[in-house]
Amino acid sequence: MNASSPPEVGTVVCSRAGRDAGRYFVVLEVLDDQYVLIADGDLRKVASPKKKKLKHLDIKMVSIPIVKERMREKSRLFDYDIRQNLVALGYGPDKDGQEK
């Protein structure tokens, strides 16, 4: 994955613009070379992911394998899976509920 190509499914991203600025999400689907669908399992659920432009995201070089696997197999992905993995990687809210 380089700076000119879109991130893969399961990649952790951080929002740079909008109401959700500073929050971490996971890429659920790459729509084209400019847009992706993202969810964090908290504000944005898997059932209603946010469509976001890539230029408004910081792409982290970390991915969550379970997201990639379940999206590829078209099996059920739970919001809990995303939240748990983001926290485990250090990208979730801290103990006070604030984003890091």
Gaussian input, Z-matrix of N, CA and C with variables (Angstrom, degrees):
# hf/3-21g

backbone

0 1
 N
 C     1     B1
 C     2     B2     1     A1
 N     3     B3     2     A2     1     D1
 C     4     B4     3     A3     2     D2
 C     5     B5     4     A4     3     D3
 N     6     B6     5     A5     4     D4
 C     7     B7     6     A6     5     D5
 C     8     B8     7     A7     6     D6
 N     9     B9     8     A8     7     D7
 C    10    B10     9     A9     8     D8
 C    11    B11    10    A10     9     D9
 N    12    B12    11    A11    10    D10
 C    13    B13    12    A12    11    D11
 C    14    B14    13    A13    12    D12
 N    15    B15    14    A14    13    D13
 C    16    B16    15    A15    14    D14
 C    17    B17    16    A16    15    D15
 N    18    B18    17    A17    16    D16
 C    19    B19    18    A18    17    D17
 C    20    B20    19    A19    18    D18
 N    21    B21    20    A20    19    D19
 C    22    B22    21    A21    20    D20
 C    23    B23    22    A22    21    D21
 N    24    B24    23    A23    22    D22
 C    25    B25    24    A24    23    D23
 C    26    B26    25    A25    24    D24
 N    27    B27    26    A26    25    D25
 C    28    B28    27    A27    26    D26
 C    29    B29    28    A28    27    D27
 N    30    B30    29    A29    28    D28
 C    31    B31    30    A30    29    D29
 C    32    B32    31    A31    30    D30
 N    33    B33    32    A32    31    D31
 C    34    B34    33    A33    32    D32
 C    35    B35    34    A34    33    D33
 N    36    B36    35    A35    34    D34
 C    37    B37    36    A36    35    D35
 C    38    B38    37    A37    36    D36
 N    39    B39    38    A38    37    D37
 C    40    B40    39    A39    38    D38
 C    41    B41    40    A40    39    D39
 N    42    B42    41    A41    40    D40
 C    43    B43    42    A42    41    D41
 C    44    B44    43    A43    42    D42
 N    45    B45    44    A44    43    D43
 C    46    B46    45    A45    44    D44
 C    47    B47    46    A46    45    D45
 N    48    B48    47    A47    46    D46
 C    49    B49    48    A48    47    D47
 C    50    B50    49    A49    48    D48
 N    51    B51    50    A50    49    D49
 C    52    B52    51    A51    50    D50
 C    53    B53    52    A52    51    D51
 N    54    B54    53    A53    52    D52
 C    55    B55    54    A54    53    D53
 C    56    B56    55    A55    54    D54
 N    57    B57    56    A56    55    D55
 C    58    B58    57    A57    56    D56
 C    59    B59    58    A58    57    D57
 N    60    B60    59    A59    58    D58
 C    61    B61    60    A60    59    D59
 C    62    B62    61    A61    60    D60
 N    63    B63    62    A62    61    D61
 C    64    B64    63    A63    62    D62
 C    65    B65    64    A64    63    D63
 N    66    B66    65    A65    64    D64
 C    67    B67    66    A66    65    D65
 C    68    B68    67    A67    66    D66
 N    69    B69    68    A68    67    D67
 C    70    B70    69    A69    68    D68
 C    71    B71    70    A70    69    D69
 N    72    B72    71    A71    70    D70
 C    73    B73    72    A72    71    D71
 C    74    B74    73    A73    72    D72
 N    75    B75    74    A74    73    D73
 C    76    B76    75    A75    74    D74
 C    77    B77    76    A76    75    D75
 N    78    B78    77    A77    76    D76
 C    79    B79    78    A78    77    D77
 C    80    B80    79    A79    78    D78
 N    81    B81    80    A80    79    D79
 C    82    B82    81    A81    80    D80
 C    83    B83    82    A82    81    D81
 N    84    B84    83    A83    82    D82
 C    85    B85    84    A84    83    D83
 C    86    B86    85    A85    84    D84
 N    87    B87    86    A86    85    D85
 C    88    B88    87    A87    86    D86
 C    89    B89    88    A88    87    D87
 N    90    B90    89    A89    88    D88
 C    91    B91    90    A90    89    D89
 C    92    B92    91    A91    90    D90
 N    93    B93    92    A92    91    D91
 C    94    B94    93    A93    92    D92
 C    95    B95    94    A94    93    D93
 N    96    B96    95    A95    94    D94
 C    97    B97    96    A96    95    D95
 C    98    B98    97    A97    96    D96
 N    99    B99    98    A98    97    D97
 C   100   B100    99    A99    98    D98
 C   101   B101   100   A100    99    D99
 N   102   B102   101   A101   100   D100
 C   103   B103   102   A102   101   D101
 C   104   B104   103   A103   102   D102
 N   105   B105   104   A104   103   D103
 C   106   B106   105   A105   104   D104
 C   107   B107   106   A106   105   D105
 N   108   B108   107   A107   106   D106
 C   109   B109   108   A108   107   D107
 C   110   B110   109   A109   108   D108
 N   111   B111   110   A110   109   D109
 C   112   B112   111   A111   110   D110
 C   113   B113   112   A112   111   D111
 N   114   B114   113   A113   112   D112
 C   115   B115   114   A114   113   D113
 C   116   B116   115   A115   114   D114
 N   117   B117   116   A116   115   D115
 C   118   B118   117   A117   116   D116
 C   119   B119   118   A118   117   D117
 N   120   B120   119   A119   118   D118
 C   121   B121   120   A120   119   D119
 C   122   B122   121   A121   120   D120
 N   123   B123   122   A122   121   D121
 C   124   B124   123   A123   122   D122
 C   125   B125   124   A124   123   D123
 N   126   B126   125   A125   124   D124
 C   127   B127   126   A126   125   D125
 C   128   B128   127   A127   126   D126
 N   129   B129   128   A128   127   D127
 C   130   B130   129   A129   128   D128
 C   131   B131   130   A130   129   D129
 N   132   B132   131   A131   130   D130
 C   133   B133   132   A132   131   D131
 C   134   B134   133   A133   132   D132
 N   135   B135   134   A134   133   D133
 C   136   B136   135   A135   134   D134
 C   137   B137   136   A136   135   D135
 N   138   B138   137   A137   136   D136
 C   139   B139   138   A138   137   D137
 C   140   B140   139   A139   138   D138
 N   141   B141   140   A140   139   D139
 C   142   B142   141   A141   140   D140
 C   143   B143   142   A142   141   D141
 N   144   B144   143   A143   142   D142
 C   145   B145   144   A144   143   D143
 C   146   B146   145   A145   144   D144
 N   147   B147   146   A146   145   D145
 C   148   B148   147   A147   146   D146
 C   149   B149   148   A148   147   D147
 N   150   B150   149   A149   148   D148
 C   151   B151   150   A150   149   D149
 C   152   B152   151   A151   150   D150
 N   153   B153   152   A152   151   D151
 C   154   B154   153   A153   152   D152
 C   155   B155   154   A154   153   D153
 N   156   B156   155   A155   154   D154
 C   157   B157   156   A156   155   D155
 C   158   B158   157   A157   156   D156
 N   159   B159   158   A158   157   D157
 C   160   B160   159   A159   158   D158
 C   161   B161   160   A160   159   D159
 N   162   B162   161   A161   160   D160
 C   163   B163   162   A162   161   D161
 C   164   B164   163   A163   162   D162
 N   165   B165   164   A164   163   D163
 C   166   B166   165   A165   164   D164
 C   167   B167   166   A166   165   D165
 N   168   B168   167   A167   166   D166
 C   169   B169   168   A168   167   D167
 C   170   B170   169   A169   168   D168
 N   171   B171   170   A170   169   D169
 C   172   B172   171   A171   170   D170
 C   173   B173   172   A172   171   D171
 N   174   B174   173   A173   172   D172
 C   175   B175   174   A174   173   D173
 C   176   B176   175   A175   174   D174
 N   177   B177   176   A176   175   D175
 C   178   B178   177   A177   176   D176
 C   179   B179   178   A178   177   D177
 N   180   B180   179   A179   178   D178
 C   181   B181   180   A180   179   D179
 C   182   B182   181   A181   180   D180
 N   183   B183   182   A182   181   D181
 C   184   B184   183   A183   182   D182
 C   185   B185   184   A184   183   D183
 N   186   B186   185   A185   184   D184
 C   187   B187   186   A186   185   D185
 C   188   B188   187   A187   186   D186
 N   189   B189   188   A188   187   D187
 C   190   B190   189   A189   188   D188
 C   191   B191   190   A190   189   D189
 N   192   B192   191   A191   190   D190
 C   193   B193   192   A192   191   D191
 C   194   B194   193   A193   192   D192
 N   195   B195   194   A194   193   D193
 C   196   B196   195   A195   194   D194
 C   197   B197   196   A196   195   D195
 N   198   B198   197   A197   196   D196
 C   199   B199   198   A198   197   D197
 C   200   B200   199   A199   198   D198
 N   201   B201   200   A200   199   D199
 C   202   B202   201   A201   200   D200
 C   203   B203   202   A202   201   D201
 N   204   B204   203   A203   202   D202
 C   205   B205   204   A204   203   D203
 C   206   B206   205   A205   204   D204
 N   207   B207   206   A206   205   D205
 C   208   B208   207   A207   206   D206
 C   209   B209   208   A208   207   D207
 N   210   B210   209   A209   208   D208
 C   211   B211   210   A210   209   D209
 C   212   B212   211   A211   210   D210
 N   213   B213   212   A212   211   D211
 C   214   B214   213   A213   212   D212
 C   215   B215   214   A214   213   D213
 N   216   B216   215   A215   214   D214
 C   217   B217   216   A216   215   D215
 C   218   B218   217   A217   216   D216
 N   219   B219   218   A218   217   D217
 C   220   B220   219   A219   218   D218
 C   221   B221   220   A220   219   D219
 N   222   B222   221   A221   220   D220
 C   223   B223   222   A222   221   D221
 C   224   B224   223   A223   222   D222
 N   225   B225   224   A224   223   D223
 C   226   B226   225   A225   224   D224
 C   227   B227   226   A226   225   D225
 N   228   B228   227   A227   226   D226
 C   229   B229   228   A228   227   D227
 C   230   B230   229   A229   228   D228
 N   231   B231   230   A230   229   D229
 C   232   B232   231   A231   230   D230
 C   233   B233   232   A232   231   D231
 N   234   B234   233   A233   232   D232
 C   235   B235   234   A234   233   D233
 C   236   B236   235   A235   234   D234
 N   237   B237   236   A236   235   D235
 C   238   B238   237   A237   236   D236
 C   239   B239   238   A238   237   D237
 N   240   B240   239   A239   238   D238
 C   241   B241   240   A240   239   D239
 C   242   B242   241   A241   240   D240
 N   243   B243   242   A242   241   D241
 C   244   B244   243   A243   242   D242
 C   245   B245   244   A244   243   D243
 N   246   B246   245   A245   244   D244
 C   247   B247   246   A246   245   D245
 C   248   B248   247   A247   246   D246
 N   249   B249   248   A248   247   D247
 C   250   B250   249   A249   248   D248
 C   251   B251   250   A250   249   D249
 N   252   B252   251   A251   250   D250
 C   253   B253   252   A252   251   D251
 C   254   B254   253   A253   252   D252
 N   255   B255   254   A254   253   D253
 C   256   B256   255   A255   254   D254
 C   257   B257   256   A256   255   D255
 N   258   B258   257   A257   256   D256
 C   259   B259   258   A258   257   D257
 C   260   B260   259   A259   258   D258
 N   261   B261   260   A260   259   D259
 C   262   B262   261   A261   260   D260
 C   263   B263   262   A262   261   D261
 N   264   B264   263   A263   262   D262
 C   265   B265   264   A264   263   D263
 C   266   B266   265   A265   264   D264
 N   267   B267   266   A266   265   D265
 C   268   B268   267   A267   266   D266
 C   269   B269   268   A268   267   D267
 N   270   B270   269   A269   268   D268
 C   271   B271   270   A270   269   D269
 C   272   B272   271   A271   270   D270
 N   273   B273   272   A272   271   D271
 C   274   B274   273   A273   272   D272
 C   275   B275   274   A274   273   D273
 N   276   B276   275   A275   274   D274
 C   277   B277   276   A276   275   D275
 C   278   B278   277   A277   276   D276
 N   279   B279   278   A278   277   D277
 C   280   B280   279   A279   278   D278
 C   281   B281   280   A280   279   D279
 N   282   B282   281   A281   280   D280
 C   283   B283   282   A282   281   D281
 C   284   B284   283   A283   282   D282
 N   285   B285   284   A284   283   D283
 C   286   B286   285   A285   284   D284
 C   287   B287   286   A286   285   D285
 N   288   B288   287   A287   286   D286
 C   289   B289   288   A288   287   D287
 C   290   B290   289   A289   288   D288
 N   291   B291   290   A290   289   D289
 C   292   B292   291   A291   290   D290
 C   293   B293   292   A292   291   D291
 N   294   B294   293   A293   292   D292
 C   295   B295   294   A294   293   D293
 C   296   B296   295   A295   294   D294
 N   297   B297   296   A296   295   D295
 C   298   B298   297   A297   296   D296
 C   299   B299   298   A298   297   D297

   B1=1.4496
   B2=1.5238
   B3=1.3135
   B4=1.4567
   B5=1.5196
   B6=1.3260
   B7=1.4621
   B8=1.5239
   B9=1.3302
   B10=1.4595
   B11=1.5269
   B12=1.3120
   B13=1.4598
   B14=1.5282
   B15=1.3332
   B16=1.4636
   B17=1.5250
   B18=1.3216
   B19=1.4599
   B20=1.5223
   B21=1.3067
   B22=1.4645
   B23=1.5188
   B24=1.3095
   B25=1.4610
   B26=1.5260
   B27=1.3311
   B28=1.4518
   B29=1.5118
   B30=1.3293
   B31=1.4613
   B32=1.5263
   B33=1.3253
   B34=1.4608
   B35=1.5275
   B36=1.3313
   B37=1.4633
   B38=1.5230
   B39=1.3234
   B40=1.4651
   B41=1.5202
   B42=1.3099
   B43=1.4629
   B44=1.5241
   B45=1.3335
   B46=1.4673
   B47=1.5182
   B48=1.3259
   B49=1.4586
   B50=1.5214
   B51=1.3102
   B52=1.4592
   B53=1.5155
   B54=1.3117
   B55=1.4640
   B56=1.5097
   B57=1.3187
   B58=1.4660
   B59=1.5282
   B60=1.3342
   B61=1.4705
   B62=1.5258
   B63=1.3254
   B64=1.4606
   B65=1.5129
   B66=1.3046
   B67=1.4656
   B68=1.5241
   B69=1.3257
   B70=1.4584
   B71=1.5185
   B72=1.3132
   B73=1.4515
   B74=1.5151
   B75=1.3277
   B76=1.4583
   B77=1.5221
   B78=1.3179
   B79=1.4607
   B80=1.5288
   B81=1.3386
   B82=1.4620
   B83=1.5176
   B84=1.3257
   B85=1.4626
   B86=1.5235
   B87=1.3119
   B88=1.4585
   B89=1.5248
   B90=1.3339
   B91=1.4591
   B92=1.5209
   B93=1.3239
   B94=1.4658
   B95=1.5203
   B96=1.3249
   B97=1.4637
   B98=1.5276
   B99=1.3401
   B100=1.4596
   B101=1.5245
   B102=1.3262
   B103=1.4606
   B104=1.5209
   B105=1.3448
   B106=1.4616
   B107=1.5227
   B108=1.3175
   B109=1.4588
   B110=1.5218
   B111=1.3485
   B112=1.4566
   B113=1.5244
   B114=1.3228
   B115=1.4665
   B116=1.5156
   B117=1.3388
   B118=1.4601
   B119=1.5216
   B120=1.3293
   B121=1.4562
   B122=1.5117
   B123=1.3303
   B124=1.4604
   B125=1.5300
   B126=1.3213
   B127=1.4716
   B128=1.5147
   B129=1.3080
   B130=1.4585
   B131=1.5110
   B132=1.2994
   B133=1.4620
   B134=1.5292
   B135=1.3098
   B136=1.4610
   B137=1.5244
   B138=1.3342
   B139=1.4626
   B140=1.5301
   B141=1.3337
   B142=1.4669
   B143=1.5331
   B144=1.3196
   B145=1.4647
   B146=1.5264
   B147=1.3238
   B148=1.4639
   B149=1.5183
   B150=1.3295
   B151=1.4570
   B152=1.5233
   B153=1.3226
   B154=1.4561
   B155=1.5198
   B156=1.3198
   B157=1.4633
   B158=1.5248
   B159=1.3098
   B160=1.4568
   B161=1.5243
   B162=1.3255
   B163=1.4599
   B164=1.5306
   B165=1.3265
   B166=1.4604
   B167=1.5182
   B168=1.3244
   B169=1.4714
   B170=1.5146
   B171=1.3317
   B172=1.4676
   B173=1.5202
   B174=1.3079
   B175=1.4618
   B176=1.5165
   B177=1.3131
   B178=1.4579
   B179=1.5268
   B180=1.2945
   B181=1.4604
   B182=1.5289
   B183=1.3230
   B184=1.4557
   B185=1.5164
   B186=1.3270
   B187=1.4628
   B188=1.5244
   B189=1.3089
   B190=1.4650
   B191=1.5268
   B192=1.3278
   B193=1.4659
   B194=1.5247
   B195=1.3340
   B196=1.4648
   B197=1.5322
   B198=1.3299
   B199=1.4693
   B200=1.5248
   B201=1.3149
   B202=1.4597
   B203=1.5247
   B204=1.3185
   B205=1.4702
   B206=1.5265
   B207=1.3211
   B208=1.4708
   B209=1.5210
   B210=1.3271
   B211=1.4612
   B212=1.5300
   B213=1.3292
   B214=1.4622
   B215=1.5255
   B216=1.3340
   B217=1.4655
   B218=1.5244
   B219=1.3242
   B220=1.4676
   B221=1.5279
   B222=1.3360
   B223=1.4606
   B224=1.5289
   B225=1.2877
   B226=1.4628
   B227=1.5240
   B228=1.3316
   B229=1.4510
   B230=1.5214
   B231=1.3144
   B232=1.4612
   B233=1.5234
   B234=1.3340
   B235=1.4635
   B236=1.5271
   B237=1.3189
   B238=1.4613
   B239=1.5296
   B240=1.3189
   B241=1.4689
   B242=1.5250
   B243=1.3094
   B244=1.4620
   B245=1.5163
   B246=1.3406
   B247=1.4679
   B248=1.5207
   B249=1.3332
   B250=1.4658
   B251=1.5283
   B252=1.3121
   B253=1.4611
   B254=1.5267
   B255=1.3182
   B256=1.4602
   B257=1.5279
   B258=1.3160
   B259=1.4661
   B260=1.5289
   B261=1.3256
   B262=1.4626
   B263=1.5341
   B264=1.3301
   B265=1.4621
   B266=1.5302
   B267=1.3332
   B268=1.4642
   B269=1.5115
   B270=1.3236
   B271=1.4639
   B272=1.5258
   B273=1.2969
   B274=1.4568
   B275=1.5089
   B276=1.3227
   B277=1.4625
   B278=1.5250
   B279=1.3251
   B280=1.4615
   B281=1.5236
   B282=1.3288
   B283=1.4631
   B284=1.5322
   B285=1.3409
   B286=1.4604
   B287=1.5204
   B288=1.3470
   B289=1.4465
   B290=1.5123
   B291=1.3284
   B292=1.4584
   B293=1.5200
   B294=1.3229
   B295=1.4536
   B296=1.5205
   B297=1.3132
   B298=1.4679
   B299=1.4958
   A1=108.29
   A2=116.72
   A3=119.98
   A4=109.99
   A5=116.13
   A6=120.80
   A7=112.91
   A8=118.41
   A9=120.04
   A10=113.40
   A11=117.94
   A12=120.01
   A13=110.34
   A14=117.19
   A15=119.73
   A16=110.54
   A17=117.45
   A18=120.23
   A19=110.90
   A20=116.17
   A21=121.40
   A22=109.64
   A23=115.70
   A24=121.37
   A25=107.69
   A26=116.91
   A27=122.09
   A28=114.03
   A29=118.08
   A30=121.99
   A31=110.51
   A32=116.28
   A33=122.18
   A34=107.90
   A35=115.56
   A36=121.98
   A37=109.22
   A38=115.89
   A39=121.95
   A40=107.90
   A41=116.33
   A42=121.18
   A43=110.04
   A44=115.79
   A45=121.52
   A46=112.22
   A47=118.17
   A48=121.04
   A49=110.78
   A50=115.27
   A51=120.97
   A52=112.39
   A53=115.48
   A54=121.01
   A55=112.81
   A56=115.37
   A57=120.30
   A58=112.65
   A59=118.36
   A60=122.13
   A61=110.34
   A62=115.36
   A63=121.28
   A64=114.59
   A65=117.47
   A66=121.17
   A67=110.04
   A68=114.86
   A69=121.33
   A70=110.41
   A71=115.45
   A72=123.61
   A73=109.76
   A74=115.41
   A75=122.43
   A76=107.53
   A77=116.11
   A78=121.37
   A79=108.68
   A80=116.47
   A81=121.67
   A82=111.99
   A83=116.09
   A84=119.90
   A85=109.50
   A86=116.24
   A87=121.96
   A88=106.70
   A89=116.81
   A90=121.13
   A91=111.89
   A92=116.79
   A93=122.81
   A94=107.72
   A95=117.48
   A96=119.59
   A97=113.31
   A98=118.03
   A99=121.16
   A100=114.12
   A101=118.28
   A102=121.48
   A103=113.09
   A104=114.22
   A105=121.69
   A106=108.60
   A107=116.11
   A108=121.98
   A109=106.90
   A110=116.15
   A111=120.78
   A112=111.09
   A113=115.81
   A114=122.18
   A115=108.34
   A116=115.57
   A117=119.92
   A118=112.26
   A119=117.19
   A120=120.73
   A121=113.40
   A122=117.44
   A123=121.82
   A124=109.04
   A125=117.69
   A126=121.06
   A127=110.99
   A128=115.69
   A129=122.04
   A130=109.15
   A131=115.25
   A132=121.70
   A133=110.62
   A134=115.39
   A135=121.91
   A136=110.22
   A137=116.90
   A138=121.10
   A139=112.82
   A140=117.71
   A141=120.76
   A142=109.98
   A143=116.67
   A144=119.74
   A145=112.05
   A146=115.38
   A147=122.09
   A148=110.07
   A149=115.97
   A150=121.18
   A151=106.45
   A152=116.68
   A153=120.62
   A154=110.54
   A155=116.28
   A156=121.12
   A157=108.98
   A158=115.77
   A159=121.08
   A160=112.32
   A161=117.64
   A162=119.56
   A163=112.30
   A164=117.47
   A165=121.91
   A166=112.48
   A167=116.96
   A168=121.60
   A169=111.29
   A170=115.61
   A171=122.22
   A172=106.02
   A173=116.26
   A174=120.69
   A175=109.21
   A176=116.77
   A177=122.41
   A178=108.04
   A179=117.25
   A180=121.54
   A181=111.01
   A182=115.61
   A183=122.77
   A184=107.59
   A185=116.38
   A186=118.55
   A187=109.21
   A188=114.15
   A189=121.52
   A190=107.06
   A191=117.18
   A192=121.61
   A193=114.78
   A194=118.06
   A195=120.20
   A196=110.58
   A197=117.08
   A198=120.70
   A199=109.79
   A200=115.75
   A201=120.70
   A202=110.97
   A203=115.82
   A204=121.26
   A205=111.93
   A206=116.27
   A207=119.47
   A208=112.76
   A209=117.75
   A210=119.55
   A211=110.09
   A212=117.04
   A213=120.68
   A214=110.79
   A215=116.58
   A216=121.61
   A217=112.52
   A218=116.47
   A219=122.28
   A220=111.26
   A221=116.30
   A222=120.40
   A223=109.11
   A224=116.22
   A225=122.50
   A226=111.42
   A227=116.34
   A228=123.15
   A229=107.34
   A230=116.32
   A231=121.40
   A232=110.77
   A233=115.82
   A234=121.17
   A235=110.58
   A236=115.53
   A237=121.20
   A238=111.15
   A239=117.42
   A240=121.27
   A241=110.49
   A242=116.65
   A243=120.65
   A244=110.64
   A245=117.17
   A246=120.66
   A247=111.29
   A248=116.27
   A249=121.35
   A250=111.03
   A251=117.94
   A252=121.46
   A253=112.11
   A254=118.64
   A255=120.57
   A256=110.69
   A257=117.00
   A258=120.95
   A259=110.35
   A260=117.30
   A261=121.41
   A262=111.58
   A263=116.73
   A264=121.07
   A265=112.64
   A266=116.77
   A267=120.68
   A268=113.65
   A269=117.90
   A270=121.81
   A271=113.03
   A272=117.99
   A273=120.50
   A274=111.00
   A275=117.31
   A276=120.30
   A277=110.11
   A278=115.59
   A279=118.98
   A280=109.71
   A281=117.58
   A282=120.65
   A283=113.02
   A284=118.37
   A285=121.72
   A286=112.29
   A287=117.36
   A288=120.45
   A289=113.80
   A290=117.32
   A291=121.90
   A292=110.18
   A293=116.25
   A294=120.96
   A295=109.35
   A296=116.05
   A297=120.66
   A298=110.24
   D1=121.69
   D2=176.16
   D3=-117.06
   D4=178.31
   D5=-173.51
   D6=-65.64
   D7=-25.77
   D8=-176.50
   D9=-88.82
   D10=-16.62
   D11=-179.72
   D12=-98.61
   D13=151.07
   D14=178.70
   D15=-67.90
   D16=155.14
   D17=178.60
   D18=-68.67
   D19=161.58
   D20=177.66
   D21=-85.88
   D22=164.20
   D23=174.38
   D24=-61.39
   D25=135.04
   D26=179.91
   D27=96.08
   D28=-6.66
   D29=-179.62
   D30=-74.39
   D31=138.88
   D32=176.81
   D33=-82.19
   D34=134.45
   D35=178.05
   D36=-132.84
   D37=157.36
   D38=176.75
   D39=-120.64
   D40=131.73
   D41=-179.79
   D42=-74.80
   D43=132.60
   D44=178.53
   D45=-102.13
   D46=-16.51
   D47=-174.41
   D48=-140.07
   D49=153.71
   D50=177.63
   D51=97.07
   D52=-175.56
   D53=179.76
   D54=-63.51
   D55=-26.64
   D56=-176.91
   D57=-93.44
   D58=15.34
   D59=-178.63
   D60=-55.66
   D61=133.15
   D62=179.59
   D63=91.07
   D64=-8.21
   D65=179.41
   D66=-90.36
   D67=151.09
   D68=179.71
   D69=-100.81
   D70=141.27
   D71=-178.53
   D72=-136.50
   D73=173.14
   D74=175.39
   D75=-122.51
   D76=138.19
   D77=178.03
   D78=-74.12
   D79=122.52
   D80=178.40
   D81=-96.96
   D82=-30.60
   D83=-178.79
   D84=-157.21
   D85=140.08
   D86=174.24
   D87=-97.54
   D88=115.47
   D89=-176.77
   D90=-81.94
   D91=-45.49
   D92=176.07
   D93=-161.66
   D94=-161.51
   D95=-176.85
   D96=-77.86
   D97=-1.79
   D98=179.39
   D99=-120.10
   D100=-24.67
   D101=-173.35
   D102=-124.63
   D103=147.03
   D104=172.99
   D105=-136.90
   D106=162.04
   D107=171.97
   D108=-103.62
   D109=130.85
   D110=-177.72
   D111=-127.56
   D112=155.16
   D113=176.08
   D114=-149.46
   D115=153.65
   D116=175.93
   D117=-121.83
   D118=-2.12
   D119=179.25
   D120=77.76
   D121=1.91
   D122=-178.50
   D123=-125.27
   D124=-79.97
   D125=175.67
   D126=-70.40
   D127=-44.02
   D128=179.58
   D129=-112.40
   D130=111.84
   D131=-178.21
   D132=-83.60
   D133=163.18
   D134=177.55
   D135=-61.71
   D136=-34.44
   D137=-178.57
   D138=-69.31
   D139=-23.80
   D140=179.57
   D141=-139.09
   D142=71.80
   D143=-178.17
   D144=-69.32
   D145=159.27
   D146=-179.78
   D147=-92.17
   D148=133.21
   D149=173.58
   D150=-85.78
   D151=123.89
   D152=-174.15
   D153=-136.63
   D154=141.63
   D155=176.28
   D156=-74.78
   D157=142.10
   D158=179.61
   D159=-62.41
   D160=-32.60
   D161=-179.29
   D162=-67.16
   D163=-13.70
   D164=177.51
   D165=-98.52
   D166=10.93
   D167=-178.17
   D168=-125.39
   D169=143.45
   D170=168.18
   D171=-97.32
   D172=121.11
   D173=-178.35
   D174=-89.01
   D175=123.27
   D176=176.98
   D177=-89.31
   D178=152.48
   D179=-179.83
   D180=-88.84
   D181=38.19
   D182=-179.39
   D183=-127.60
   D184=141.93
   D185=175.07
   D186=-132.33
   D187=162.52
   D188=178.71
   D189=-110.51
   D190=106.80
   D191=-173.98
   D192=-58.91
   D193=-35.70
   D194=-177.26
   D195=-64.18
   D196=-34.78
   D197=178.58
   D198=-65.84
   D199=-48.24
   D200=179.67
   D201=-59.73
   D202=-44.93
   D203=-178.36
   D204=-63.77
   D205=-48.03
   D206=-177.35
   D207=-70.21
   D208=-34.10
   D209=177.58
   D210=-70.35
   D211=-37.06
   D212=178.94
   D213=-66.85
   D214=-41.25
   D215=-178.95
   D216=-82.28
   D217=-5.59
   D218=-177.32
   D219=58.16
   D220=34.08
   D221=175.57
   D222=-96.32
   D223=171.83
   D224=-173.47
   D225=-69.12
   D226=127.72
   D227=174.66
   D228=-111.90
   D229=126.79
   D230=-177.34
   D231=-98.56
   D232=149.98
   D233=176.51
   D234=-58.83
   D235=-36.87
   D236=179.44
   D237=-58.99
   D238=-40.28
   D239=179.53
   D240=-59.19
   D241=-43.26
   D242=-179.64
   D243=-67.78
   D244=-49.62
   D245=-179.68
   D246=-57.94
   D247=-47.36
   D248=-177.38
   D249=-61.13
   D250=-43.68
   D251=-178.75
   D252=-71.31
   D253=-37.84
   D254=176.70
   D255=-62.97
   D256=-42.88
   D257=178.37
   D258=-65.42
   D259=-42.80
   D260=179.96
   D261=-61.13
   D262=-33.11
   D263=178.81
   D264=-84.64
   D265=-3.65
   D266=179.80
   D267=87.14
   D268=15.51
   D269=-178.83
   D270=-108.04
   D271=11.14
   D272=-179.66
   D273=-99.48
   D274=-178.05
   D275=177.52
   D276=-67.49
   D277=149.80
   D278=177.41
   D279=-80.06
   D280=-172.07
   D281=-174.28
   D282=-65.44
   D283=-20.05
   D284=177.49
   D285=-87.55
   D286=-2.06
   D287=-179.47
   D288=88.84
   D289=2.47
   D290=-179.39
   D291=-92.35
   D292=144.88
   D293=175.56
   D294=-68.72
   D295=145.92
   D296=177.84
   D297=-81.20

